[in-house]
Amino acid sequence: MTEILCSLCPRRCGALRTGTEGGGFCGMPALPVVARAALHFWEEPCISGTRGSGTVFFSGCNLGCVFCQNGSISHGRFGRPVTIPRLREIFQELIAQGAHNINLVTPTHFAPAIREALEAPLAVPVVWNSGGYELPEALRTLEGKVQIYLPDLKYADGALAARYSGAADYFETATAAIQEMFRQVGRCVWDADGMLQRGVIIRHLLLPGALENTKAVLDWIAGTFPAGSVLVSLMSQYTPQAGAEGLLRRKVTGAESRAARAYMENLGLTAGYYQDSSSARAEYTPPFDLTGV
């Protein structure tokens, strides 16, 4: 892989991205840039298990979320370039350490390189852990190589999506992508130890003052998928970042967290996970120090 005129994500910016020179919204080259590769124990229990998820944190992002907890790598683009053979080696090293799966965090803009690294199947499931802002046609190129999709569904409110992530089309784009993910992998399948082997987990981060947005997201999930066919992970771990303005200067309140959980349960979305407001802790963000790269 030497270069691409990029149309990998919904921004379709057409930027020239070479193997080593970045471009476009994500600012990344065509070859992967990785900030950390290590066992991670803070994902959902069916992903982290007892041995940890083999998590590869990619640099850059096709979203511009002002509240990103991984800002040093998504916005700051810190990381080390790796070749496709080296990326494959990283996967195998994590498996050798006991990883339950290979967990690709913010991988969208490196999809062709990742697809090449996954040409030969791995011994554990592959998790595609993304912001949900994806193109169905790009996801189709991953069919058979990804067993678990772990997308965010951040917004149903287009104005909120535009204000916080620069993506007014987020909801219609992400919902189409999630339906393609479900088409590929189907209903959730676990092994005898309760570890997810196949399926979709939809994450939603409750934002301060945005309870109605959360309710609309949950409404869509409940109205789209048969009960229990996908898992829902409702998160209250929002942590104010440096320079946060307006409502984003505070954490989610206990009342907001409880109301969101009650709404989720009333919709029958009982397959999955939730956090209470005490989950807003700095340790959920690992050190991006090139470990394992």
Steps between C-alpha positions, in 0.01 A plus 500: 500500500657828388221756477126557489267781399289462808130419499509256791268692732184709463702819462626373161765772505692356203833582664820345374633277777829330424668225696679754714336840440169592659210694356129566524284541807676226698845630406637147483708315240371188328715272714394462865619722783467334842523660845464191721454124470437321828258289701211720611264415787251788484279389211165326548537175700431278199789671317760544778430177686767386745803523270432833333417621152793532259443867430671690220447876522533668160586869467281755323123490462230579246291675767586821684334441836583790729464275806732220382679329789768375258568850368878467504482234230174586321556876474870519588575204271775365725620154400756296311462393134501123449514281192230248420727204593581670831128554567445128448786428741336726760181297473690176552697641794176598676353156436814345649445715812160337543268756337140383464473697176672760284328833562558765231425845646419783255597293195277650229759708315744208487251241370694390188822440693316319780315284248835398352640421847196278562531312171576181694248433781609550859452249781271742691210727399571842350316797652433811286474773765396822329313827539223366276563759229556249221403427140311172446693439178830527687376266771402243238868461410557370854237227486637174635804669656318669791294290740395763756391855424518749787370830358397813681161646431573845638214713373147498369500881514666641188556843654681341794707287261599809303589698812703232676640288214473705182272238343141615455425183300620275782171327588391392154857401416571303817165321503553381141849380598376315808236320297772385260706380796205297625438356152856369498526342844141446616384429852747474786680170555699421817741225593467280809680761712262781403743669262342653192608322182274673250248782502442873546532711815364853456657751735339828596669762717255706702602865476418766761171672426427271203254248647253547213772412252567180696131410503477544123806279446351229721164532320671428170683195631184355656298565185759359260635175646317198643522482877832358616653485151750779573655610827469860622772661708372818665794698634508784755878539507507841329791697645543875430806569288729803505330797339150353531221755466137523599337182626812302415678663795318269740461126540175311449287519814375201692143599410584507128669163521209341689242646260688367197528155653129492590406605147722228354341236721146621425572451129596139571869559423617269777770316302818694562668728750468834673722723712400731780633854528787392727663348191640837391858419598831574332620138511268410212751681277823299470843660459582552134870429526566271200477189718501192273563699183 
